[in-house]
Amino acid sequence: MNKQELASTIWESANQMRSKIEANEYKDFILGFIFYKYVSDKEVLFFEGIGMTEDKIKSLKESQKTYVNHAQKKLGYFIAYDNLFSTWIEKKSKFDVSDVRKALSAFDRLIGKSHKKLFTNIFKTLQTGLSKLGATASEQTKAIRKLIGLIDKIPMDGKQDYDVLGFIYEYLISMFAANAGKKAGEFYTPHEVSLLMSEIVAEHLKEKTEIRIYDEAVA
């Protein structure tokens, strides 16, 4: 399955899963979980890269300050094994929405000092909106289990010769925007428009030694 087919499959499934949830709201869930998988997998690859065995990775805890500090310095954050995206998948029927709440809360707490501006509250919209996925914890758990199972199909091991994650991320945003109607402008600018604007600006500024920007939306 190539990246286009994978993106289309994920979109079709995700669109069915969202049920009555507005497209511009549901995007926060799926994109949030995709990014959490990304940071989780990135940490696993990091620890594997320094020679850590699978059993050692499974023992990673917040109390192990040496590993916490090392990850915070190199990645900007630390995620204990119990809170990894891959661990959620391994839990299968034992997975619960409380696992997500605990993990996202821990992520905010374990951001490195030098990366606070970059990562603080990055999952806030996802965390505060989980209740929209169901009236009860059981319904929320069921919905999230399906969603993370879908997202788990996205390869993030860096072995591909193309940016699968980036392609799928942009594809999903564009599809959610198309289904959100007039609200789309709040969160999506078509790639072609962004590219054209950057080329126009680059052409205008290529002979400039000083760049000034005016934004009429800023008071």
MDTraj code that builds the backbone (N, CA, C; nanometers):
import mdtraj as md
import numpy as np

residues = "MET ASN LYS GLN GLU LEU ALA SER THR ILE TRP GLU SER ALA ASN GLN MET ARG SER LYS ILE GLU ALA ASN GLU TYR LYS ASP PHE ILE LEU GLY PHE ILE PHE TYR LYS TYR VAL SER ASP LYS GLU VAL LEU PHE PHE GLU GLY ILE GLY MET THR GLU ASP LYS ILE LYS SER LEU LYS GLU SER GLN LYS THR TYR VAL ASN HIS ALA GLN LYS LYS LEU GLY TYR PHE ILE ALA TYR ASP ASN LEU PHE SER THR TRP ILE GLU LYS LYS SER LYS PHE ASP VAL SER ASP VAL ARG LYS ALA LEU SER ALA PHE ASP ARG LEU ILE GLY LYS SER HIS LYS LYS LEU PHE THR ASN ILE PHE LYS THR LEU GLN THR GLY LEU SER LYS LEU GLY ALA THR ALA SER GLU GLN THR LYS ALA ILE ARG LYS LEU ILE GLY LEU ILE ASP LYS ILE PRO MET ASP GLY LYS GLN ASP TYR ASP VAL LEU GLY PHE ILE TYR GLU TYR LEU ILE SER MET PHE ALA ALA ASN ALA GLY LYS LYS ALA GLY GLU PHE TYR THR PRO HIS GLU VAL SER LEU LEU MET SER GLU ILE VAL ALA GLU HIS LEU LYS GLU LYS THR GLU ILE ARG ILE TYR ASP GLU ALA VAL ALA".split()
xyz = np.array([
    [0.0846, -0.1202, 0.0000],
    [0.0000, 0.0000, 0.0000],
    [0.0880, 0.1250, 0.0000],
    [0.0727, 0.2118, -0.1015],
    [0.1534, 0.3326, -0.1057],
    [0.0941, 0.4399, -0.0145],
    [0.1631, 0.5538, -0.0057],
    [0.1207, 0.6564, 0.0903],
    [-0.0156, 0.7142, 0.0559],
    [-0.0482, 0.7268, -0.0728],
    [-0.1782, 0.7805, -0.1137],
    [-0.2902, 0.6853, -0.0732],
    [-0.2685, 0.5571, -0.0957],
    [-0.3692, 0.4565, -0.0595],
    [-0.3868, 0.4494, 0.0916],
    [-0.2762, 0.4581, 0.1641],
    [-0.2828, 0.4536, 0.3100],
    [-0.3568, 0.5754, 0.3642],
    [-0.3260, 0.6934, 0.3092],
    [-0.3912, 0.8167, 0.3522],
    [-0.5414, 0.8105, 0.3253],
    [-0.5786, 0.7595, 0.2080],
    [-0.7200, 0.7482, 0.1714],
    [-0.7933, 0.6518, 0.2631],
    [-0.7275, 0.5405, 0.2951],
    [-0.7879, 0.4405, 0.3834],
    [-0.8112, 0.4981, 0.5222],
    [-0.7110, 0.5684, 0.5734],
    [-0.7227, 0.6285, 0.7059],
    [-0.8322, 0.7343, 0.7069],
    [-0.8391, 0.8129, 0.6006],
    [-0.9420, 0.9163, 0.5934],
    [-1.0823, 0.8556, 0.5925],
    [-1.1039, 0.7562, 0.5101],
    [-1.2353, 0.6938, 0.4994],
    [-1.2790, 0.6356, 0.6333],
    [-1.1894, 0.5662, 0.6995],
    [-1.2211, 0.5064, 0.8285],
    [-1.2448, 0.6131, 0.9349],
    [-1.1587, 0.7141, 0.9371],
    [-1.1711, 0.8200, 1.0367],
    [-1.2997, 0.8991, 1.0159],
    [-1.3347, 0.9214, 0.8928],
    [-1.4559, 0.9976, 0.8620],
    [-1.5807, 0.9220, 0.9087],
    [-1.5778, 0.7904, 0.8969],
    [-1.6897, 0.7099, 0.9451],
    [-1.6942, 0.7089, 1.0975],
    [-1.5778, 0.7054, 1.1604],
    [-1.5697, 0.7001, 1.3066],
    [-1.6223, 0.8269, 1.3734],
    [-1.6049, 0.9394, 1.3076],
    [-1.6396, 1.0659, 1.3742],
    [-1.7885, 1.0834, 1.3938],
    [-1.8686, 1.0080, 1.3199],
    [-2.0142, 1.0097, 1.3391],
    [-2.0680, 1.1512, 1.3301],
    [-2.1238, 1.2021, 1.4412],
    [-2.1869, 1.3341, 1.4393],
    [-2.0927, 1.4474, 1.4793],
    [-1.9693, 1.4146, 1.5097],
    [-1.8732, 1.5180, 1.5487],
    [-1.8332, 1.5993, 1.4258],
    [-1.8321, 1.7321, 1.4397],
    [-1.7950, 1.8195, 1.3282],
    [-1.6519, 1.7895, 1.2827],
    [-1.6310, 1.8001, 1.1519],
    [-1.4999, 1.7694, 1.0946],
    [-1.3896, 1.8549, 1.1550],
    [-1.4181, 1.9857, 1.1756],
    [-1.3150, 2.0748, 1.2278],
    [-1.2817, 2.0455, 1.3734],
    [-1.3669, 1.9701, 1.4443],
    [-1.3381, 1.9286, 1.5810],
    [-1.2687, 1.7929, 1.5819],
    [-1.3151, 1.7025, 1.4966],
    [-1.2601, 1.5671, 1.4953],
    [-1.1143, 1.5673, 1.4508],
    [-1.0785, 1.6625, 1.3689],
    [-0.9399, 1.6698, 1.3230],
    [-0.8440, 1.6827, 1.4408],
    [-0.8876, 1.7511, 1.5485],
    [-0.8019, 1.7686, 1.6656],
    [-0.7704, 1.6346, 1.7317],
    [-0.8656, 1.5418, 1.7255],
    [-0.8434, 1.4105, 1.7856],
    [-0.7454, 1.3280, 1.7039],
    [-0.7746, 1.3119, 1.5759],
    [-0.6900, 1.2248, 1.4952],
    [-0.5502, 1.2831, 1.4752],
    [-0.5396, 1.4138, 1.4534],
    [-0.4075, 1.4739, 1.4355],
    [-0.3306, 1.4741, 1.5672],
    [-0.4024, 1.4915, 1.6783],
    [-0.3384, 1.4887, 1.8097],
    [-0.2806, 1.3517, 1.8397],
    [-0.3579, 1.2468, 1.8110],
    [-0.3101, 1.1112, 1.8355],
    [-0.1967, 1.0740, 1.7393],
    [-0.2024, 1.1242, 1.6172],
    [-0.0938, 1.0984, 1.5218],
    [0.0366, 1.1586, 1.5741],
    [0.0278, 1.2802, 1.6258],
    [0.1487, 1.3442, 1.6769],
    [0.1996, 1.2736, 1.8018],
    [0.1077, 1.2251, 1.8844],
    [0.1523, 1.1536, 2.0054],
    [0.2230, 1.0239, 1.9662],
    [0.1736, 0.9573, 1.8635],
    [0.2426, 0.8376, 1.8143],
    [0.3823, 0.8750, 1.7648],
    [0.3910, 0.9905, 1.6980],
    [0.5194, 1.0353, 1.6453],
    [0.6215, 1.0568, 1.7577],
    [0.5840, 1.1313, 1.8616],
    [0.6796, 1.1588, 1.9695],
    [0.7124, 1.0324, 2.0480],
    [0.6141, 0.9415, 2.0596],
    [0.6379, 0.8147, 2.1288],
    [0.7382, 0.7297, 2.0518],
    [0.7128, 0.7128, 1.9229],
    [0.8015, 0.6308, 1.8401],
    [0.9407, 0.6921, 1.8291],
    [0.9452, 0.8245, 1.8275],
    [1.0740, 0.8931, 1.8192],
    [1.1574, 0.8650, 1.9436],
    [1.0923, 0.8602, 2.0593],
    [1.1662, 0.8303, 2.1821],
    [1.2189, 0.6869, 2.1816],
    [1.1364, 0.5931, 2.1373],
    [1.1800, 0.4538, 2.1304],
    [1.3018, 0.4403, 2.0386],
    [1.2966, 0.5041, 1.9219],
    [1.4091, 0.5002, 1.8284],
    [1.5342, 0.5636, 1.8893],
    [1.5123, 0.6684, 1.9686],
    [1.6245, 0.7366, 2.0343],
    [1.6948, 0.6432, 2.1319],
    [1.6177, 0.5768, 2.2178],
    [1.6775, 0.4873, 2.3164],
    [1.7379, 0.3632, 2.2509],
    [1.6763, 0.3163, 2.1438],
    [1.7352, 0.2043, 2.0697],
    [1.8689, 0.2474, 2.0088],
    [1.8736, 0.3723, 1.9651],
    [1.9937, 0.4259, 1.9022],
    [2.1125, 0.4362, 1.9953],
    [2.0874, 0.4441, 2.1254],
    [2.1982, 0.4510, 2.2213],
    [2.2256, 0.3137, 2.2825],
    [2.1684, 0.2104, 2.2184],
    [2.1995, 0.0740, 2.2603],
    [2.1083, 0.0124, 2.3644],
    [1.9949, 0.0735, 2.3917],
    [1.9054, 0.0190, 2.4932],
    [1.8261, -0.0986, 2.4366],
    [1.8192, -0.2066, 2.5127],
    [1.7459, -0.3251, 2.4695],
    [1.5959, -0.3052, 2.4885],
    [1.5187, -0.3950, 2.4276],
    [1.3727, -0.3878, 2.4386],
    [1.3279, -0.4017, 2.5841],
    [1.3915, -0.4932, 2.6577],
    [1.3565, -0.5126, 2.7986],
    [1.3884, -0.3880, 2.8808],
    [1.4976, -0.3221, 2.8465],
    [1.5365, -0.2008, 2.9193],
    [1.4376, -0.0881, 2.8922],
    [1.3932, -0.0793, 2.7668],
    [1.2953, 0.0226, 2.7306],
    [1.1643, -0.0021, 2.8046],
    [1.1287, -0.1289, 2.8207],
    [1.0049, -0.1630, 2.8915],
    [1.0107, -0.1281, 3.0395],
    [1.1300, -0.1034, 3.0897],
    [1.1455, -0.0695, 3.2315],
    [1.1521, 0.0814, 3.2553],
    [1.1432, 0.1604, 3.1470],
    [1.1540, 0.3061, 3.1603],
    [1.0417, 0.3635, 3.2463],
    [1.0827, 0.4377, 3.3493],
    [0.9860, 0.4995, 3.4402],
    [1.0259, 0.6434, 3.4684],
    [0.9308, 0.7202, 3.5135],
    [0.9552, 0.8606, 3.5463],
    [1.0574, 0.8749, 3.6584],
    [1.0682, 0.7761, 3.7428],
    [1.1598, 0.7819, 3.8574],
    [1.3065, 0.7660, 3.8176],
    [1.3321, 0.7193, 3.6948],
    [1.4695, 0.6997, 3.6482],
    [1.5241, 0.8308, 3.5917],
    [1.5709, 0.9148, 3.6802],
    [1.6072, 1.0521, 3.6452],
    [1.7172, 1.0615, 3.5387],
    [1.8074, 0.9656, 3.5372],
    [1.9154, 0.9707, 3.4378],
    [1.8594, 0.9632, 3.2966],
    [1.7688, 0.8684, 3.2742],
    [1.7077, 0.8529, 3.1427],
    [1.6119, 0.9677, 3.1121],
    [1.5416, 1.0124, 3.2149],
    [1.4482, 1.1252, 3.1970],
    [1.5252, 1.2476, 3.1503],
    [1.6329, 1.2792, 3.2207],
    [1.7120, 1.3976, 3.1871],
    [1.7778, 1.3856, 3.0494],
    [1.8217, 1.2654, 3.0155],
    [1.8869, 1.2433, 2.8862],
    [1.7871, 1.2653, 2.7722],
    [1.6676, 1.2118, 2.7883],
    [1.5643, 1.2277, 2.6849],
    [1.5208, 1.3735, 2.6753],
    [1.5048, 1.4383, 2.7883],
    [1.4631, 1.5792, 2.7889],
    [1.5673, 1.6669, 2.7189],
    [1.6925, 1.6340, 2.7375],
    [1.8000, 1.7117, 2.6761],
    [1.8045, 1.6913, 2.5256],
    [1.7864, 1.5666, 2.4802],
    [1.7985, 1.5346, 2.3385],
    [1.6680, 1.5505, 2.2606],
    [1.5553, 1.5180, 2.3249],
    [1.4259, 1.5220, 2.2558],
    [1.3378, 1.6377, 2.3005],
    [1.3585, 1.6801, 2.4236],
    [1.2748, 1.7882, 2.4785],
    [1.1643, 1.7364, 2.5681],
    [1.1533, 1.6043, 2.5816],
    [1.0463, 1.5446, 2.6610],
    [1.0855, 1.4022, 2.6999],
    [1.0097, 1.3439, 2.7919],
    [1.0288, 1.2036, 2.8296],
    [0.8923, 1.1389, 2.8436],
    [0.8790, 1.0163, 2.7915],
    [0.7554, 0.9404, 2.8043],
    [0.7890, 0.8048, 2.8656],
    [0.7305, 0.7734, 2.9799],
    [0.7529, 0.6440, 3.0433],
    [0.6951, 0.5340, 2.9548],
    [0.7472, 0.4134, 2.9685],
    [0.7023, 0.3019, 2.8839],
    [0.5511, 0.2818, 2.8928],
    [0.4964, 0.2906, 3.0108],
    [0.3521, 0.2689, 3.0296],
    [0.2672, 0.3688, 2.9521],
    [0.3259, 0.4833, 2.9177],
    [0.2506, 0.5888, 2.8493],
    [0.2791, 0.5992, 2.7001],
    [0.3609, 0.5099, 2.6469],
    [0.3910, 0.5129, 2.5040],
    [0.2699, 0.4730, 2.4204],
    [0.2601, 0.5270, 2.3010],
    [0.1515, 0.4913, 2.2086],
    [0.1520, 0.3413, 2.1816],
    [0.2708, 0.2848, 2.1611],
    [0.2823, 0.1420, 2.1328],
    [0.2330, 0.0572, 2.2499],
    [0.2471, 0.1089, 2.3714],
    [0.1992, 0.0360, 2.4897],
    [0.0472, 0.0352, 2.4926],
    [-0.0137, 0.1458, 2.4502],
    [-0.1610, 0.1487, 2.4402],
    [-0.2082, 0.0375, 2.3465],
    [-0.1400, 0.0223, 2.2352],
    [-0.1779, -0.0791, 2.1370],
    [-0.1622, -0.2192, 2.1966],
    [-0.0530, -0.2407, 2.2689],
    [-0.0254, -0.3714, 2.3277],
    [-0.1302, -0.4109, 2.4323],
    [-0.1910, -0.3125, 2.4958],
    [-0.2894, -0.3413, 2.6001],
    [-0.4183, -0.4017, 2.5452],
    [-0.4474, -0.3751, 2.4187],
    [-0.5674, -0.4276, 2.3529],
    [-0.6933, -0.4003, 2.4355],
    [-0.7622, -0.5041, 2.4787],
    [-0.8887, -0.4856, 2.5512],
    [-0.8708, -0.4225, 2.6890],
    [-0.7485, -0.4211, 2.7397],
    [-0.7220, -0.3616, 2.8714],
    [-0.6999, -0.2105, 2.8622],
    [-0.6920, -0.1603, 2.7404],
    [-0.6734, -0.0161, 2.7202],
    [-0.7978, 0.0593, 2.7666],
    [-0.7745, 0.1764, 2.8271],
    [-0.8850, 0.2574, 2.8779],
    [-0.8566, 0.4049, 2.8529],
    [-0.9604, 0.4853, 2.8407],
    [-0.9433, 0.6281, 2.8166],
    [-0.8578, 0.6927, 2.9258],
    [-0.8611, 0.6357, 3.0454],
    [-0.7802, 0.6900, 3.1550],
    [-0.6309, 0.6798, 3.1236],
    [-0.5916, 0.5823, 3.0405],
    [-0.4514, 0.5690, 3.0004],
    [-0.4072, 0.6919, 2.9209],
    [-0.4970, 0.7431, 2.8385],
    [-0.4671, 0.8616, 2.7583],
    [-0.4580, 0.9852, 2.8466],
    [-0.5531, 1.0005, 2.9363],
    [-0.5523, 1.1165, 3.0262],
    [-0.4245, 1.1188, 3.1104],
    [-0.3857, 1.0028, 3.1619],
    [-0.2649, 0.9929, 3.2438],
    [-0.1404, 1.0264, 3.1610],
    [-0.1351, 0.9737, 3.0388],
    [-0.0181, 0.9936, 2.9534],
    [-0.0014, 1.1397, 2.9118],
    [-0.1105, 1.2037, 2.8729],
    [-0.1026, 1.3431, 2.8287],
    [-0.0679, 1.4365, 2.9439],
    [-0.1185, 1.4039, 3.0622],
    [-0.0854, 1.4835, 3.1807],
    [0.0630, 1.4693, 3.2136],
    [0.1131, 1.3460, 3.2042],
    [0.2543, 1.3194, 3.2321],
    [0.3443, 1.3870, 3.1291],
    [0.3002, 1.3898, 3.0040],
    [0.3807, 1.4516, 2.8983],
    [0.4069, 1.5991, 2.9324],
    [0.3034, 1.6713, 2.9710],
    [0.3192, 1.8127, 3.0068],
    [0.4151, 1.8287, 3.1242],
    [0.4068, 1.7380, 3.2191],
    [0.4889, 1.7464, 3.3397],
    [0.6356, 1.7164, 3.3121],
    [0.6617, 1.6360, 3.2089],
    [0.7985, 1.5898, 3.1837],
    [0.8651, 1.6549, 3.0628],
    [0.8168, 1.7718, 3.0242],
    [0.8817, 1.8486, 2.9174],
    [1.0102, 1.9094, 2.9722],
    [1.1174, 1.9037, 2.8942],
    [1.2439, 1.9631, 2.9371],
    [1.2334, 2.1146, 2.9493],
    [1.3079, 2.1730, 3.0398],
    [1.3007, 2.3170, 3.0645],
    [1.3263, 2.3996, 2.9387],
    [1.4194, 2.3546, 2.8562],
    [1.4553, 2.4318, 2.7366],
    [1.3527, 2.4150, 2.6240],
    [1.2551, 2.3259, 2.6437],
    [1.1550, 2.3019, 2.5394],
    [1.0124, 2.3364, 2.5834],
    [1.0011, 2.4083, 2.6928],
    [0.8689, 2.4434, 2.7450],
    [0.7851, 2.5193, 2.6430],
    [0.8446, 2.6163, 2.5766],
    [0.7699, 2.6968, 2.4796],
    [0.7244, 2.6136, 2.3609],
    [0.8006, 2.5120, 2.3274],
    [0.7697, 2.4298, 2.2108],
    [0.6580, 2.3291, 2.2393],
    [0.6623, 2.2641, 2.3550],
    [0.5706, 2.1534, 2.3814],
    [0.4581, 2.1786, 2.4813],
    [0.4690, 2.2812, 2.5645],
    [0.3662, 2.3031, 2.6662],
    [0.2275, 2.3200, 2.6043],
    [0.1325, 2.2439, 2.6561],
    [-0.0092, 2.2482, 2.6121],
    [-0.0306, 2.2038, 2.4680],
    [0.0662, 2.1363, 2.4092],
    [0.0521, 2.0947, 2.2696],
    [-0.0610, 1.9927, 2.2521],
    [-0.0924, 1.9202, 2.3608],
    [-0.2017, 1.8223, 2.3550],
    [-0.3248, 1.8692, 2.4325],
    [-0.3310, 1.9963, 2.4649],
    [-0.4397, 2.0480, 2.5468],
    [-0.5761, 2.0285, 2.4815],
    [-0.5869, 2.0603, 2.3527],
    [-0.7147, 2.0461, 2.2823],
    [-0.7591, 1.9006, 2.2797],
    [-0.6656, 1.8104, 2.2571],
    [-0.6962, 1.6675, 2.2576],
    [-0.7408, 1.6236, 2.3968],
    [-0.6663, 1.6648, 2.4963],
    [-0.6941, 1.6226, 2.6336],
    [-0.8297, 1.6713, 2.6845],
    [-0.8617, 1.7965, 2.6565],
    [-0.9871, 1.8529, 2.7065],
    [-1.1086, 1.8108, 2.6248],
    [-1.0836, 1.7556, 2.5045],
    [-1.1959, 1.7206, 2.4186],
    [-1.2323, 1.5730, 2.4163],
    [-1.1632, 1.4910, 2.4950],
    [-1.1877, 1.3469, 2.4933],
    [-1.3324, 1.3107, 2.5261],
    [-1.3962, 1.3912, 2.6083],
    [-1.5341, 1.3626, 2.6482],
    [-1.6311, 1.3691, 2.5298],
    [-1.5904, 1.4358, 2.4217],
    [-1.6761, 1.4473, 2.3044],
    [-1.6830, 1.3159, 2.2254],
    [-1.5949, 1.2224, 2.2580],
    [-1.5911, 1.0958, 2.1860],
    [-1.6909, 0.9938, 2.2405],
    [-1.7650, 1.0321, 2.3426],
    [-1.8644, 0.9407, 2.3983],
    [-1.9225, 0.9938, 2.5272],
    [-2.0442, 0.9526, 2.5583],
    [-2.1126, 1.0001, 2.6786],
    [-2.0561, 0.9369, 2.8053],
    [-1.9960, 0.8189, 2.7905],
    [-1.9398, 0.7487, 2.9053],
    [-1.7937, 0.7141, 2.8797],
    [-1.7231, 0.6760, 2.9861],
    [-1.5828, 0.6374, 2.9725],
    [-1.5697, 0.5155, 2.8818],
    [-1.6683, 0.4260, 2.8901],
    [-1.6673, 0.3056, 2.8073],
    [-1.6779, 0.3415, 2.6594],
    [-1.7660, 0.4353, 2.6262],
    [-1.7830, 0.4779, 2.4871],
    [-1.6588, 0.5504, 2.4373],
    [-1.6014, 0.6330, 2.5224],
    [-1.4804, 0.7054, 2.4857],
    [-1.3652, 0.6080, 2.4600],
    [-1.3537, 0.5086, 2.5471],
    [-1.2493, 0.4077, 2.5330],
    [-1.2637, 0.3335, 2.4007],
    [-1.3844, 0.2948, 2.3676],
    [-1.4121, 0.2211, 2.2442],
    [-1.3744, 0.3044, 2.1220],
    [-1.4113, 0.4328, 2.1241],
    [-1.3832, 0.5212, 2.0114],
    [-1.2330, 0.5438, 1.9952],
    [-1.1641, 0.5638, 2.1064],
    [-1.0200, 0.5888, 2.1012],
    [-0.9450, 0.4631, 2.0587],
    [-0.9894, 0.3469, 2.1058],
    [-0.9245, 0.2221, 2.0694],
    [-0.9284, 0.2017, 1.9176],
    [-1.0416, 0.2339, 1.8559],
    [-1.0538, 0.2214, 1.7106],
    [-0.9619, 0.3221, 1.6412],
    [-0.9581, 0.4424, 1.6948],
    [-0.8797, 0.5487, 1.6328],
    [-0.7302, 0.5203, 1.6390],
    [-0.6794, 0.4798, 1.7547],
    [-0.5358, 0.4540, 1.7662],
    [-0.4969, 0.3279, 1.6885],
    [-0.5910, 0.2350, 1.6757],
    [-0.5651, 0.1164, 1.5950],
    [-0.5470, 0.1534, 1.4491],
    [-0.6229, 0.2528, 1.4060],
    [-0.6129, 0.3032, 1.2690],
    [-0.4813, 0.3770, 1.2488],
    [-0.4470, 0.4624, 1.3424],
    [-0.3253, 0.5431, 1.3337],
    [-0.1998, 0.4563, 1.3415],
    [-0.2107, 0.3434, 1.4095],
    [-0.0953, 0.2548, 1.4252],
    [-0.0443, 0.2030, 1.2911],
    [-0.1255, 0.2151, 1.1863],
    [-0.0860, 0.1687, 1.0531],
    [0.0174, 0.2615, 0.9892],
    [0.0291, 0.3825, 1.0407],
    [0.1217, 0.4799, 0.9813],
    [0.2653, 0.4463, 1.0204],
    [0.3524, 0.4150, 0.9252],
    [0.4913, 0.3826, 0.9567],
    [0.5699, 0.5076, 0.9937],
    [0.6430, 0.5001, 1.1041],
    [0.7231, 0.6152, 1.1465],
    [0.8638, 0.5725, 1.1863],
    [0.9116, 0.4651, 1.1228],
    [1.0437, 0.4140, 1.1592],
    [1.1561, 0.4732, 1.0752],
    [1.1205, 0.5640, 0.9827],
    [1.2218, 0.6310, 0.9026],
    [1.2813, 0.5475, 0.7914],
    [1.2256, 0.4286, 0.7660],
    [1.2803, 0.3405, 0.6630],
    [1.2268, 0.3725, 0.5238],
    [1.1226, 0.4552, 0.5168],
    [1.0638, 0.4864, 0.3869],
    [1.1447, 0.5952, 0.3161],
    [1.1337, 0.5993, 0.1858],
    [1.2061, 0.7003, 0.1101],
    [1.1195, 0.8230, 0.0860],
    [1.0148, 0.8383, 0.1665],
    [0.9291, 0.9557, 0.1577],
    [0.8708, 0.9836, 0.2958],
    [0.8241, 1.1036, 0.3148],
    [0.7701, 1.1433, 0.4442],
    [0.6245, 1.0991, 0.4540],
    [0.6013, 0.9760, 0.4959],
    [0.4664, 0.9221, 0.5061],
    [0.3830, 1.0029, 0.6038],
    [0.4398, 1.0298, 0.7191],
    [0.3670, 1.1037, 0.8220],
    [0.3253, 1.2413, 0.7715],
    [0.4198, 1.3138, 0.7116],
    [0.3905, 1.4480, 0.6623],
    [0.2833, 1.4465, 0.5548],
    [0.2921, 1.3500, 0.4641],
    [0.1943, 1.3394, 0.3560],
    [0.0545, 1.3120, 0.4116],
    [0.0443, 1.2139, 0.5017],
    [-0.0854, 1.1771, 0.5585],
    [-0.1421, 1.2907, 0.6423],
    [-0.0562, 1.3562, 0.7170],
    [-0.0978, 1.4688, 0.8018],
    [-0.1629, 1.5774, 0.7164],
    [-0.0939, 1.6166, 0.6092],
    [-0.1472, 1.7219, 0.5227],
    [-0.2722, 1.6750, 0.4482],
    [-0.2728, 1.5499, 0.4068],
    [-0.3884, 1.4944, 0.3354],
    [-0.5128, 1.4987, 0.4245],
    [-0.4971, 1.4570, 0.5495],
    [-0.6107, 1.4557, 0.6418],
    [-0.6616, 1.5971, 0.6699],
    [-0.5685, 1.6909, 0.6878],
    [-0.6084, 1.8295, 0.7122],
    [-0.6900, 1.8820, 0.5949],
    [-0.6435, 1.8537, 0.4722],
    [-0.7139, 1.9028, 0.3535],
    [-0.8523, 1.8401, 0.3417],
    [-0.8647, 1.7122, 0.3765],
    [-0.9930, 1.6442, 0.3688],
    [-1.0897, 1.6926, 0.4759],
    [-1.0383, 1.7132, 0.5952],
    [-1.1233, 1.7663, 0.7012],
    [-1.1693, 1.9077, 0.6668],
    [-1.0789, 1.9850, 0.6056],
    [-1.1133, 2.1212, 0.5658],
    [-1.2248, 2.1201, 0.4613],
    [-1.2137, 2.0292, 0.3648],
    [-1.3149, 2.0195, 0.2594],
    [-1.4506, 1.9830, 0.3169],
    [-1.4500, 1.9043, 0.4251],
    [-1.5753, 1.8610, 0.4868],
    [-1.6255, 1.9591, 0.5922],
    [-1.5440, 2.0582, 0.6243],
    [-1.5831, 2.1545, 0.7261],
    [-1.6503, 2.2778, 0.6661],
    [-1.6529, 2.2869, 0.5328],
    [-1.7198, 2.3993, 0.4675],
    [-1.6532, 2.5319, 0.4978],
    [-1.7335, 2.6297, 0.5360],
    [-1.6849, 2.7654, 0.5603],
    [-1.5864, 2.7718, 0.6767],
    [-1.5930, 2.6758, 0.7677],
    [-1.5054, 2.6781, 0.8837],
    [-1.3623, 2.6377, 0.8487],
    [-1.3420, 2.5870, 0.7290],
    [-1.2107, 2.5355, 0.6903],
    [-1.1009, 2.6402, 0.7005],
    [-1.1332, 2.7646, 0.6714],
    [-1.0335, 2.8697, 0.6722],
    [-0.9700, 2.8934, 0.8073],
    [-1.0327, 2.8415, 0.9103],
    [-0.9793, 2.8595, 1.0449],
    [-0.8530, 2.7784, 1.0680],
    [-0.8370, 2.6678, 0.9954],
    [-0.7217, 2.5835, 1.0249],
    [-0.6468, 2.5309, 0.9033],
    [-0.6866, 2.5698, 0.7839],
    [-0.6171, 2.5124, 0.6681],
    [-0.6046, 2.6097, 0.5520],
    [-0.4823, 2.6190, 0.5003],
    [-0.4555, 2.6927, 0.3778],
    [-0.4031, 2.5911, 0.2772],
    [-0.4678, 2.5754, 0.1622],
    [-0.4235, 2.4764, 0.0628],
    [-0.2754, 2.4892, 0.0313],
    [-0.2105, 2.3754, 0.0124],
    [-0.0668, 2.3723, -0.0135],
    [-0.0296, 2.4596, -0.1329],
    [-0.1110, 2.4559, -0.2374],
    [-0.0813, 2.5329, -0.3579],
    [-0.0806, 2.6827, -0.3299],
    [-0.1732, 2.7274, -0.2441],
    [-0.1801, 2.8690, -0.2089],
    [-0.0585, 2.9090, -0.1262],
    [-0.0219, 2.8253, -0.0309],
    [0.0950, 2.8530, 0.0530],
    [0.2219, 2.8616, -0.0312],
    [0.2350, 2.7700, -0.1262],
    [0.3525, 2.7678, -0.2133],
    [0.3588, 2.8929, -0.2994],
    [0.2449, 2.9313, -0.3577],
    [0.2402, 3.0493, -0.4422],
    [0.2750, 3.1753, -0.3628],
    [0.2199, 3.1869, -0.2427],
    [0.2478, 3.3038, -0.1582],
    [0.3957, 3.3118, -0.1221],
    [0.4565, 3.1976, -0.0918],
    [0.5990, 3.1969, -0.0559],
    [0.6853, 3.2370, -0.1746],
    [0.6460, 3.1948, -0.2954],
    [0.7226, 3.2300, -0.4156],
    [0.7104, 3.3787, -0.4468],
    [0.5911, 3.4343, -0.4263],
    [0.5697, 3.5776, -0.4495],
    [0.6534, 3.6599, -0.3522],
    [0.6507, 3.6203, -0.2258],
    [0.7266, 3.6919, -0.1231],
    [0.8764, 3.6805, -0.1499],
    [0.9229, 3.5591, -0.1846],
    [1.0647, 3.5381, -0.2106],
    [1.1139, 3.6229, -0.3273],
    [1.0318, 3.6327, -0.4318],
    [1.0680, 3.7125, -0.5488],
    [1.0752, 3.8607, -0.5128],
    [0.9825, 3.9049, -0.4295],
    [0.9777, 4.0461, -0.3912],
    [1.0944, 4.0845, -0.3000],
    [1.1429, 3.9896, -0.2225],
    [1.2445, 4.0216, -0.1218],
    [1.3869, 3.9842, -0.1625],
    [1.4037, 3.9242, -0.2791],
    [1.5354, 3.8710, -0.3142],
    [1.6456, 3.9773, -0.3237],
    [1.6089, 4.1027, -0.3519],
    [1.7093, 4.2080, -0.3606],
    [1.7128, 4.2941, -0.2350],
    [1.6319, 4.2599, -0.1358],
    [1.6218, 4.3400, -0.0139],
    [1.7321, 4.3055, 0.0861],
    [1.7785, 4.4073, 0.1557],
    [1.8750, 4.3848, 0.2641],
    [1.8056, 4.3930, 0.3995],
    [1.6838, 4.4468, 0.3985],
    [1.6041, 4.4575, 0.5202],
    [1.4613, 4.4138, 0.4892],
    [1.4036, 4.3347, 0.5782],
    [1.2682, 4.2835, 0.5580],
    [1.1744, 4.3377, 0.6655],
    [1.0639, 4.3972, 0.6203],
    [0.9616, 4.4458, 0.7141],
    [0.8299, 4.3788, 0.6806],
    [0.7572, 4.3380, 0.7840],
    [0.6306, 4.2687, 0.7642],
    [0.5185, 4.3461, 0.8314],
    [0.4103, 4.3657, 0.7586],
    [0.2927, 4.4334, 0.8149],
    [0.1765, 4.3346, 0.8193],
    [0.1169, 4.3211, 0.9349],
    [0.0015, 4.2332, 0.9520],
    [-0.1148, 4.3175, 1.0009],
    [-0.2128, 4.3381, 0.9152],
    [-0.3256, 4.4249, 0.9488],
    [-0.4129, 4.3667, 1.0591],
    [-0.3910, 4.2384, 1.0906],
    [-0.4727, 4.1746, 1.1944],
    [-0.4121, 4.1948, 1.3329],
    [-0.2914, 4.2530, 1.3377],
    [-0.2257, 4.2764, 1.4650],
    [-0.2439, 4.4212, 1.5048],
    [-0.2960, 4.4418, 1.6236],
    [-0.3226, 4.5790, 1.6706],
    [-0.1938, 4.6496, 1.7060],
])
top = md.Topology()
chain = top.add_chain()
for i, resn in enumerate(residues, 1):
    res = top.add_residue(resn, chain, resSeq=i)
    for name in ("N", "CA", "C"):
        top.add_atom(name, md.element.get_by_symbol(name[0]), res)
traj = md.Trajectory(xyz[None], top)
